Amino acid sequence: MIAEKVKFLREQKQMTQTDLAKRLNITRSSVNAWEMGISVPSTQYIVELANLFSVSTDYLLGVEKTSTIDISGLTEKDIEIIYSLAEHLKTKNNNQGNVPIK
């Protein structure tokens, strides 16, 4: 579970395994092992990954099916629009029987 999320988030940021390893001051093989499911990040790296990718540790660990977005720098109106859009999409997906992406 965490393996897929780390890889997905890394690719979303257009980072290589080497790029991520350098940001965390670890080896590329450590990142590769996480993504292959051979090992899991320590608590320290779970927190660092969450901060780096602007997601919650719960999301990385699969505890909840929500993620967070960084809204710093947005106006109150921008934030209201984002919340309205999210609620609209949830309603639309529920009405159409679609399952939200994890």
Backbone bond lengths (Angstrom), bond angles and torsions (degrees), N, CA, C in turn:
res aa  C-N    CA-C-N  psi(-1)  N-CA   C-N-CA  omega(-1)  CA-C   N-CA-C  phi
1 M - - - 1.450 - - 1.531 110.03 -
2 I 1.308 117.18 -54.73 1.469 119.52 -179.18 1.524 110.17 -66.24
3 A 1.324 116.60 -31.08 1.466 120.78 -179.32 1.525 110.85 -58.25
4 E 1.334 115.95 -48.19 1.461 120.20 -178.80 1.525 111.16 -66.26
5 K 1.315 116.67 -37.45 1.460 120.05 -178.16 1.524 111.52 -68.66
6 V 1.318 117.14 -42.36 1.472 120.10 178.90 1.524 109.48 -61.98
7 K 1.323 116.49 -45.85 1.465 120.06 -179.51 1.533 110.55 -63.68
8 F 1.325 116.86 -46.05 1.466 121.15 -179.75 1.523 111.05 -59.43
9 L 1.332 116.97 -48.70 1.464 120.77 -178.41 1.523 111.57 -65.32
10 R 1.318 116.40 -39.47 1.475 120.40 178.26 1.521 110.23 -62.15
11 E 1.319 116.05 -45.65 1.460 119.77 -179.07 1.528 111.30 -67.59
12 Q 1.336 117.59 -34.36 1.456 120.93 177.35 1.527 111.33 -61.89
13 K 1.319 116.25 -32.87 1.469 121.58 177.69 1.531 111.52 -86.69
14 Q 1.338 115.95 4.23 1.462 122.37 -178.90 1.521 111.62 54.47
15 M 1.327 114.76 44.26 1.460 121.60 178.30 1.524 109.10 -106.75
16 T 1.324 115.93 145.65 1.460 120.63 170.89 1.525 107.83 -85.14
17 Q 1.317 115.64 169.17 1.465 119.49 174.67 1.528 109.48 -60.77
18 T 1.314 116.76 -37.40 1.460 120.88 178.62 1.522 110.98 -64.30
19 D 1.339 116.94 -42.25 1.469 120.82 177.95 1.529 110.78 -58.72
20 L 1.334 115.88 -47.37 1.459 120.35 -179.36 1.527 110.71 -63.98
21 A 1.313 116.11 -42.88 1.470 120.46 179.15 1.529 111.10 -58.70
22 K 1.323 116.03 -43.74 1.469 119.55 179.70 1.532 110.96 -63.60
23 R 1.348 117.32 -40.78 1.467 120.81 179.90 1.525 111.53 -62.72
24 L 1.351 115.71 -32.35 1.457 120.43 -178.07 1.526 113.36 -97.37
25 N 1.343 115.75 -2.76 1.462 121.57 -179.12 1.535 111.86 60.25
26 I 1.335 114.40 45.89 1.462 121.58 176.78 1.524 108.24 -132.38
27 T 1.323 117.17 179.78 1.462 120.48 179.51 1.526 110.85 -85.21
28 R 1.330 115.44 155.35 1.454 120.66 176.00 1.520 110.54 -62.30
29 S 1.327 116.59 -34.63 1.462 119.43 -179.92 1.531 111.55 -65.35
30 S 1.319 117.74 -28.23 1.465 120.33 175.53 1.529 110.41 -66.62
31 V 1.337 116.19 -44.87 1.464 120.67 177.52 1.525 109.43 -62.11
32 N 1.323 116.73 -44.59 1.457 120.79 178.79 1.530 111.27 -59.38
33 A 1.322 116.93 -42.20 1.464 120.67 179.38 1.526 110.84 -63.18
34 W 1.329 117.83 -38.54 1.475 120.65 176.53 1.518 109.94 -61.69
35 E 1.340 115.65 -47.74 1.461 120.35 -175.69 1.523 112.50 -69.98
36 M 1.306 117.40 -25.78 1.467 121.31 177.51 1.528 111.64 -86.31
37 G 1.325 116.86 -8.33 1.460 120.56 -179.00 1.514 113.74 78.76
38 I 1.320 116.08 15.00 1.461 121.31 179.52 1.522 110.44 -76.40
39 S 1.333 115.21 -35.83 1.464 120.88 176.40 1.518 107.99 -141.55
40 V 1.315 115.77 170.69 1.466 120.75 178.11 1.523 108.73 -123.38
41 P 1.325 116.17 149.97 1.468 119.11 178.98 1.531 110.79 -64.25
42 S 1.312 115.60 147.43 1.464 120.42 174.45 1.521 108.73 -68.98
43 T 1.309 116.47 168.82 1.461 121.76 178.55 1.524 110.86 -54.78
44 Q 1.314 116.77 -42.60 1.468 121.47 178.77 1.525 110.65 -56.43
45 Y 1.333 116.99 -45.40 1.459 119.83 -177.42 1.528 112.57 -76.47
46 I 1.322 117.35 -27.61 1.470 119.89 173.97 1.531 108.43 -60.28
47 V 1.330 116.02 -45.95 1.472 120.61 179.73 1.528 110.06 -64.95
48 E 1.326 117.37 -44.47 1.466 120.08 -179.89 1.530 111.51 -63.51
49 L 1.328 116.99 -40.55 1.467 120.51 177.56 1.526 111.00 -64.04
50 A 1.331 116.45 -42.78 1.464 120.16 178.79 1.519 110.70 -60.02
51 N 1.306 116.89 -44.51 1.470 120.59 178.75 1.522 111.38 -65.62
52 L 1.312 116.85 -44.25 1.461 121.54 -178.25 1.525 111.85 -62.24
53 F 1.336 116.35 -41.48 1.459 120.50 -175.70 1.533 113.46 -97.63
54 S 1.326 117.13 3.23 1.472 122.21 178.97 1.524 112.23 56.27
55 V 1.323 115.37 46.43 1.460 122.14 174.13 1.524 107.94 -127.69
56 S 1.305 116.56 168.05 1.459 119.08 178.43 1.529 110.16 -84.29
57 T 1.315 115.53 157.51 1.464 119.51 174.77 1.528 109.14 -64.81
58 D 1.325 117.05 -34.71 1.468 120.71 176.90 1.526 110.71 -59.08
59 Y 1.320 116.43 -42.07 1.464 120.13 178.37 1.528 110.07 -60.71
60 L 1.329 117.21 -47.63 1.464 120.22 -179.94 1.523 111.82 -60.20
61 L 1.322 115.85 -37.67 1.458 120.92 -177.26 1.517 112.95 -84.94
62 G 1.331 116.68 -6.27 1.459 119.86 179.40 1.511 114.02 78.64
63 V 1.332 117.15 18.88 1.457 121.53 -178.58 1.524 111.00 -75.14
64 E 1.308 116.39 -33.89 1.463 120.61 178.90 1.516 108.52 -132.81
65 K 1.304 115.44 162.01 1.456 119.87 -177.59 1.516 111.54 -103.20
66 T 1.315 116.25 26.33 1.454 119.83 177.80 1.513 109.00 -117.60
67 S 1.294 115.29 160.38 1.453 121.18 173.80 1.518 107.72 -131.62
68 T 1.283 116.06 170.01 1.454 120.20 -178.77 1.519 109.58 -115.69
69 I 1.312 114.97 157.15 1.455 120.03 172.67 1.512 107.49 -126.26
70 D 1.297 115.27 151.35 1.457 120.90 -180.00 1.525 108.34 -82.84
71 I 1.327 116.28 115.38 1.465 120.54 -179.15 1.528 111.53 -106.10
72 S 1.323 116.35 9.16 1.460 118.06 178.55 1.524 109.14 -62.48
73 G 1.302 115.60 140.48 1.452 121.04 -179.45 1.515 113.98 88.88
74 L 1.331 116.83 -6.41 1.459 119.91 178.26 1.524 109.76 -91.43
75 T 1.306 115.05 152.42 1.467 119.78 176.97 1.528 109.23 -79.57
76 E 1.316 115.94 165.10 1.465 120.12 176.52 1.525 110.62 -58.24
77 K 1.313 117.17 -38.71 1.470 121.65 179.10 1.521 110.01 -64.28
78 D 1.344 117.50 -43.23 1.464 121.32 177.53 1.527 110.29 -58.48
79 I 1.326 116.57 -44.25 1.466 121.62 -179.01 1.524 110.20 -64.31
80 E 1.322 117.72 -41.82 1.459 121.26 177.14 1.526 110.78 -59.98
81 I 1.326 116.57 -41.60 1.466 120.59 179.45 1.519 110.75 -63.51
82 I 1.324 117.03 -42.86 1.467 120.98 179.78 1.522 110.49 -62.03
83 Y 1.341 117.37 -45.99 1.463 120.38 178.69 1.520 110.84 -62.80
84 S 1.323 117.46 -42.47 1.465 120.96 179.17 1.522 110.98 -61.95
85 L 1.322 116.33 -43.48 1.461 120.65 178.96 1.529 110.75 -62.73
86 A 1.320 117.04 -44.13 1.466 120.66 179.42 1.527 110.66 -60.73
87 E 1.327 117.59 -44.70 1.463 120.78 179.05 1.522 110.81 -64.74
88 H 1.318 117.30 -40.57 1.462 121.40 178.25 1.530 110.37 -59.96
89 L 1.332 116.96 -46.55 1.460 120.90 -178.79 1.521 112.07 -66.30
90 K 1.340 117.61 -37.98 1.467 120.19 176.94 1.515 110.35 -61.59
91 T 1.328 116.43 -45.70 1.465 121.19 -179.85 1.525 110.31 -63.32
92 K 1.314 116.64 -46.07 1.465 121.36 179.74 1.523 110.47 -59.56
93 N 1.320 117.60 -45.88 1.461 121.31 -178.89 1.523 111.61 -65.89
94 N 1.330 116.95 -39.90 1.471 120.26 178.54 1.518 110.89 -65.37
95 N 1.312 117.05 -39.25 1.467 121.29 -179.70 1.519 112.63 -70.07
96 Q 1.326 116.61 -28.19 1.450 120.93 -179.22 1.520 112.12 -95.95
97 G 1.317 117.19 -1.44 1.456 120.40 -179.62 1.511 114.00 75.59
98 N 1.322 116.31 13.76 1.465 120.21 178.58 1.513 109.87 -78.66
99 V 1.310 115.47 147.74 1.458 121.19 177.51 1.518 108.17 -100.95
100 P 1.350 118.27 126.18 1.463 119.82 178.75 1.520 111.86 -60.79
101 I 1.324 116.14 151.07 1.462 122.18 176.93 1.518 109.12 -70.38
102 K 1.318 115.33 137.32 1.472 120.00 179.32 1.488 110.24 -78.07
